[in-house]
Amino acid sequence: MNLHRRDLLGAALFSGMLVAGTRTVLAQVPFPVRGLRIVVPFSAGGVGDLTARIVAAKLAERLGQTVVIENRPGAGGVVAAESVARAEPDGYSLFLMSNGTAVTASLFKSLPFDTVRDFIPISTLGFFDIAVVAHPDAPFKTFAELLAFARANPGKLNIGSINIGSTQHLAAELFKSTADIDAQIVPFNGTPNLIGALRGRQVDVGVEILAPVLTQIRGGALKALAVAGERRSLVLPEVPTALEAGVNGFIASSWNALAAPAKTPRAVIDRLQREIAASLADAEVQKKLRELNIDPRSSTPEQASALLASDIQRWSRVIERAGIPKQ
C-alpha cells in the first residue's frame, strides 16, 4: 500500500470514528432541554383543544419544560399536520392526531405529506363517544323504535350531521349502511346549527360527538337514543350502544393521539410515551377529561399506529360506499 492510499484510508477511518462519536454524543444529550409545542388542528375551546391543554399541563410538569399549544384550524387539519411533518424530528414539535387525520387521508386526492410514513404516533390520549340524538317529542323514544320507524317509512327519515367529510358525517353514513335503512343525510355547518335543527324539528335525528350535545341532553332539550361505541358511555350509562340494538358494524368513536415527525429517535419517542402515559394516569387529569366525556387511555406507539391504519381503511370504505367525491 503506497503512502497516499494509506493516508486516504486513515482519513476515512478517522472520519467514520468522528461521525460515530458525534452520534454517540447526540444520543447522550438529555431530552428535553427546551420547551415543546403541540400543534392542534382545531380552534381553541373544542374537545380536541381542551384534551391537548389538559394533558400538556401535566406533561410540562413531568418533563420540566413548557409545552405550548399552537392552534392551526382549517383545511381538514392539513396545514397543522404539514407543519409538524416538516419540522425537525427531535421531539420538540408534536401533532395532535385524531380520527379526523384518518378521514383526511381517505378523503383528499393528494396531501403534502404521507399520513402513515411521515409521522410516528406516540400514544393515544383519549376516546369520546358519538351519539344518535333526537328531539324528546320525536315519534320514536328508543333506538329500536327509530330503526322500526325508518324501515316503515323508507326515504322519509332525515339524519342530521355536520360538514360533509367530517367524522360525524361519515358516522351517519356508516349508521345508514350498517342499519340498512333508506334515509337522507343532511349536513349542517357546525354543531350549533345541527342542534338548532334538531330542536326545531327540521331533522328527525342527529349523529354527533356526545360532548358538545351533552348539556342539551341533560337539560332535556334533546334525547340520546344510542352511542356508537363498543361500550356504553361513562357519562350516560343508561343509554345503550347501537350494537346492543343489533346494528352490527355501527362502531364509531372519536379519538386523539400525539404524534411526532418520522425519524424522531426511538429513545425520544419512548420517553414521551412514558410521560404521556403517566400524565393520563394522574387522578386530576382523569377527572378533568372525564368531565368532558373523554375516556383517557394511553397506548404504545405500535397500538396508536395500528389504530390510525385501521381507521384509514375503515373510513376509506365508508367514503367509497357513500360516493363522497375526493377533495
C-alpha positions as CSV (number, residue, x, y, z in Angstrom):
1,M,0.0,0.0,0.0
2,N,1.5,3.3,-1.0
3,L,1.7,6.3,1.3
4,H,-1.1,8.2,-0.5
5,R,-3.6,5.3,-0.2
6,R,-2.6,4.8,3.4
7,D,-3.3,8.4,4.2
8,L,-6.7,8.3,2.5
9,L,-7.6,5.1,4.4
10,G,-6.5,6.8,7.7
11,A,-8.6,9.8,6.9
12,A,-11.6,7.7,6.1
13,L,-11.3,5.8,9.3
14,F,-10.9,9.0,11.3
15,S,-13.9,10.5,9.6
16,G,-16.0,7.4,10.4
17,M,-14.9,7.5,14.0
18,L,-15.8,11.2,14.2
19,V,-19.3,10.6,12.9
20,A,-19.8,7.7,15.2
21,G,-18.6,9.7,18.1
22,T,-20.9,12.6,17.2
23,R,-23.8,10.2,17.0
24,T,-22.9,8.9,20.5
25,V,-22.7,12.4,21.9
26,L,-26.1,13.3,20.3
27,A,-27.7,10.1,21.7
28,Q,-26.5,11.1,25.2
29,V,-27.9,14.6,25.0
30,P,-30.8,14.7,27.6
31,F,-34.3,15.3,26.4
32,P,-35.9,17.7,26.7
33,V,-33.6,20.7,27.1
34,R,-36.2,23.3,26.0
35,G,-39.9,23.8,25.5
36,L,-42.2,21.7,23.3
37,R,-45.1,22.7,21.1
38,I,-48.2,20.7,20.3
39,V,-49.8,21.8,17.0
40,V,-53.6,21.3,17.3
41,P,-55.7,21.3,14.0
42,F,-58.7,22.7,15.8
43,S,-59.8,26.1,17.2
44,A,-59.3,26.8,20.9
45,G,-62.1,25.6,23.2
46,G,-63.1,22.4,21.3
47,V,-62.8,18.9,22.7
48,G,-59.5,18.2,20.9
49,D,-58.0,21.5,22.1
50,L,-59.1,21.0,25.7
51,T,-57.7,17.5,25.7
52,A,-54.4,18.7,24.4
53,R,-54.3,21.5,27.0
54,I,-55.2,19.2,30.0
55,V,-52.5,16.7,29.0
56,A,-49.9,19.3,28.1
57,A,-50.1,20.9,31.6
58,K,-49.3,17.7,33.3
59,L,-46.7,16.7,30.6
60,A,-44.9,20.0,31.1
61,E,-44.8,19.4,34.9
62,R,-43.3,15.9,34.4
63,L,-40.8,17.0,31.7
64,G,-39.7,20.1,33.5
65,Q,-40.3,22.2,30.3
66,T,-43.0,24.4,28.9
67,V,-45.5,22.7,26.5
68,V,-47.2,25.3,24.3
69,I,-50.4,24.7,22.4
70,E,-50.4,26.1,18.9
71,N,-53.9,26.1,17.2
72,R,-53.9,25.8,13.4
73,P,-57.5,25.0,12.4
74,G,-58.9,24.6,8.9
75,A,-58.2,22.7,5.7
76,G,-59.1,19.4,7.3
77,G,-56.1,19.6,9.6
78,V,-53.7,19.6,6.6
79,V,-51.9,22.8,7.5
80,A,-51.3,21.8,11.1
81,A,-50.1,18.3,10.1
82,E,-47.8,19.6,7.4
83,S,-46.1,22.0,9.8
84,V,-45.2,19.1,12.1
85,A,-44.4,16.6,9.3
86,R,-41.7,19.1,8.0
87,A,-40.4,20.0,11.5
88,E,-37.1,18.8,12.8
89,P,-37.5,15.2,14.0
90,D,-36.2,15.9,17.5
91,G,-39.4,15.5,19.7
92,Y,-40.0,19.2,20.3
93,S,-42.8,19.6,17.7
94,L,-45.8,17.3,18.2
95,F,-49.1,16.9,16.3
96,L,-52.5,16.3,17.9
97,M,-53.6,13.5,15.6
98,S,-57.2,12.2,15.6
99,N,-59.7,10.1,13.8
100,G,-60.1,13.2,11.6
101,T,-56.5,12.6,10.5
102,A,-57.5,9.2,9.2
103,V,-60.6,10.7,7.5
104,T,-58.4,13.3,5.8
105,A,-56.0,10.6,4.5
106,S,-59.0,8.9,2.9
107,L,-60.9,12.0,1.6
108,F,-58.2,14.0,-0.1
109,K,-56.8,13.1,-3.5
110,S,-53.4,14.2,-2.5
111,L,-51.7,15.6,0.6
112,P,-48.4,17.4,1.1
113,F,-47.3,14.6,3.4
114,D,-47.9,10.9,3.8
115,T,-50.1,10.3,6.9
116,V,-48.5,6.9,7.7
117,R,-44.9,7.3,6.6
118,D,-44.3,10.9,7.8
119,F,-45.5,10.5,11.4
120,I,-44.8,8.3,14.4
121,P,-47.9,8.1,16.6
122,I,-46.6,8.2,20.2
123,S,-49.7,7.4,22.3
124,T,-53.4,7.8,22.2
125,L,-54.8,10.4,24.7
126,G,-58.5,9.7,24.9
127,F,-61.6,8.4,23.2
128,F,-65.0,10.1,23.1
129,D,-68.4,8.9,22.1
130,I,-70.5,9.6,19.1
131,A,-74.2,9.6,19.8
132,V,-77.5,9.3,18.0
133,V,-79.8,12.0,19.3
134,A,-83.3,13.3,18.7
135,H,-86.0,15.7,19.9
136,P,-87.8,14.4,23.0
137,D,-91.1,14.6,21.1
138,A,-89.9,12.6,18.1
139,P,-92.1,9.7,17.1
140,F,-89.6,7.3,18.4
141,K,-88.4,7.1,22.0
142,T,-85.7,4.4,21.7
143,F,-83.1,3.4,19.2
144,A,-85.1,0.3,18.4
145,E,-88.2,2.4,17.7
146,L,-86.0,4.7,15.5
147,L,-85.0,1.7,13.4
148,A,-88.6,0.5,13.1
149,F,-89.7,4.0,12.1
150,A,-87.0,4.2,9.4
151,R,-87.9,0.8,7.9
152,A,-91.6,1.5,8.0
153,N,-91.0,4.9,6.2
154,P,-88.3,4.4,3.6
155,G,-86.8,7.6,2.4
156,K,-88.5,9.8,4.9
157,L,-86.0,9.8,7.8
158,N,-83.7,12.8,7.9
159,I,-80.4,12.3,9.7
160,G,-78.5,15.5,10.6
161,S,-74.7,15.7,10.9
162,I,-72.1,18.4,10.5
163,N,-69.9,19.1,7.4
164,I,-69.6,16.6,4.6
165,G,-66.4,14.5,5.2
166,S,-66.4,15.1,8.9
167,T,-66.2,12.1,11.3
168,Q,-69.8,12.8,12.3
169,H,-71.0,12.9,8.7
170,L,-69.2,9.6,7.9
171,A,-70.5,8.1,11.1
172,A,-74.0,9.0,9.9
173,E,-73.2,7.2,6.6
174,L,-72.0,4.2,8.5
175,F,-75.2,4.2,10.5
176,K,-77.3,4.3,7.4
177,S,-75.4,1.4,5.7
178,T,-75.0,-0.9,8.7
179,A,-78.6,-0.4,9.8
180,D,-79.6,-1.0,6.1
181,I,-82.1,1.9,6.1
182,D,-83.2,4.3,3.4
183,A,-82.6,7.7,4.9
184,Q,-81.4,11.2,3.9
185,I,-78.3,12.7,5.5
186,V,-78.5,16.4,5.9
187,P,-75.1,18.2,6.7
188,F,-75.0,21.4,8.7
189,N,-72.2,23.9,9.1
190,G,-71.2,23.2,12.6
191,T,-72.7,21.7,15.8
192,P,-74.7,24.8,16.9
193,N,-76.6,24.7,13.6
194,L,-77.3,21.0,13.9
195,I,-78.5,21.5,17.5
196,G,-80.9,24.2,16.3
197,A,-82.2,22.0,13.5
198,L,-82.8,19.1,16.0
199,R,-84.6,21.4,18.5
200,G,-86.6,23.0,15.7
201,R,-87.6,19.5,14.4
202,Q,-86.1,20.3,11.0
203,V,-84.3,16.9,11.1
204,D,-85.5,13.8,12.7
205,V,-82.3,12.6,14.3
206,G,-78.7,13.7,14.6
207,V,-75.3,11.9,14.7
208,E,-72.8,14.0,16.7
209,I,-70.0,13.7,19.2
210,L,-71.6,13.4,22.6
211,A,-69.6,16.1,24.4
212,P,-71.0,19.2,22.6
213,V,-74.6,18.0,22.9
214,L,-74.4,16.7,26.5
215,T,-75.7,19.9,28.0
216,Q,-78.7,19.7,25.7
217,I,-79.4,16.1,26.7
218,R,-79.0,16.8,30.4
219,G,-81.3,19.8,30.1
220,G,-84.0,17.7,28.3
221,A,-83.8,19.6,25.0
222,L,-82.5,16.5,23.2
223,K,-82.6,12.8,23.9
224,A,-79.8,10.3,23.4
225,L,-81.0,7.1,21.7
226,A,-77.7,5.3,21.4
227,V,-74.0,5.6,21.4
228,A,-71.8,4.2,18.6
229,G,-69.0,2.9,20.8
230,E,-68.2,-0.7,21.7
231,R,-69.3,0.0,25.3
232,R,-71.7,2.4,27.0
233,S,-70.8,6.0,27.7
234,L,-69.2,6.8,31.0
235,V,-71.5,9.9,31.4
236,L,-74.7,8.3,30.1
237,P,-74.5,4.7,31.2
238,E,-78.3,4.3,30.8
239,V,-78.0,4.9,27.0
240,P,-77.5,1.6,25.0
241,T,-75.0,1.1,22.3
242,A,-76.1,0.5,18.7
243,L,-74.5,-2.9,19.0
244,E,-76.9,-3.8,21.8
245,A,-79.8,-2.9,19.4
246,G,-78.4,-5.3,16.9
247,V,-76.8,-2.9,14.4
248,N,-73.6,-4.8,14.0
249,G,-70.8,-2.7,12.4
250,F,-72.0,0.7,13.6
251,I,-69.0,1.3,15.8
252,A,-67.6,4.8,15.6
253,S,-65.8,6.8,18.2
254,S,-63.5,9.8,18.1
255,W,-60.0,9.7,19.5
256,N,-57.0,11.9,19.9
257,A,-53.3,11.0,20.0
258,L,-49.9,12.7,20.0
259,A,-47.6,12.1,17.1
260,A,-44.0,13.2,16.2
261,P,-42.3,13.6,12.8
262,A,-40.9,10.4,11.3
263,K,-37.2,9.7,12.1
264,T,-37.6,11.1,15.6
265,P,-35.2,9.0,17.7
266,R,-36.8,6.0,19.4
267,A,-35.4,7.0,22.7
268,V,-37.2,10.3,22.5
269,I,-40.4,8.6,21.4
270,D,-40.2,6.2,24.4
271,R,-39.5,9.0,26.9
272,L,-42.6,10.9,25.6
273,Q,-44.7,7.8,25.6
274,R,-43.8,7.1,29.3
275,E,-44.6,10.7,30.3
276,I,-47.8,10.8,28.4
277,A,-49.0,7.6,30.0
278,A,-48.1,8.8,33.4
279,S,-49.9,12.1,32.8
280,L,-53.0,10.3,31.7
281,A,-52.8,8.1,34.8
282,D,-52.9,11.2,37.0
283,A,-56.2,11.3,39.0
284,E,-56.8,15.0,38.4
285,V,-56.1,14.7,34.7
286,Q,-58.5,11.8,34.5
287,K,-61.2,13.8,36.4
288,K,-60.9,16.7,34.0
289,L,-61.0,14.6,30.9
290,R,-64.0,12.5,32.1
291,E,-65.9,15.7,32.9
292,L,-65.6,16.3,29.1
293,N,-66.9,12.8,28.4
294,I,-63.4,11.7,27.3
295,D,-62.2,8.3,28.3
296,P,-58.4,8.8,29.0
297,R,-56.4,5.9,27.5
298,S,-52.7,5.8,26.6
299,S,-51.2,3.3,24.3
300,T,-47.9,2.1,22.9
301,P,-46.6,3.7,19.6
302,E,-47.4,0.4,17.9
303,Q,-51.0,0.4,19.1
304,A,-51.6,4.0,18.1
305,S,-50.1,3.3,14.6
306,A,-52.4,0.3,14.2
307,L,-55.4,2.4,15.2
308,L,-54.6,5.0,12.6
309,A,-54.1,2.4,9.9
310,S,-57.3,0.7,10.8
311,D,-59.3,3.9,10.7
312,I,-57.9,5.0,7.4
313,Q,-59.1,1.7,5.9
314,R,-62.5,1.9,7.5
315,W,-63.3,5.5,6.6
316,S,-62.0,4.9,3.1
317,R,-64.6,2.2,2.6
318,V,-67.3,4.4,4.0
319,I,-66.4,7.3,1.7
320,E,-66.3,4.9,-1.3
321,R,-69.6,3.3,-0.4
322,A,-71.3,6.7,0.2
323,G,-70.0,8.0,-3.1
324,I,-68.4,11.1,-1.5
325,P,-66.1,12.7,-4.1
326,K,-62.5,13.1,-3.0
327,Q,-61.4,16.7,-2.5
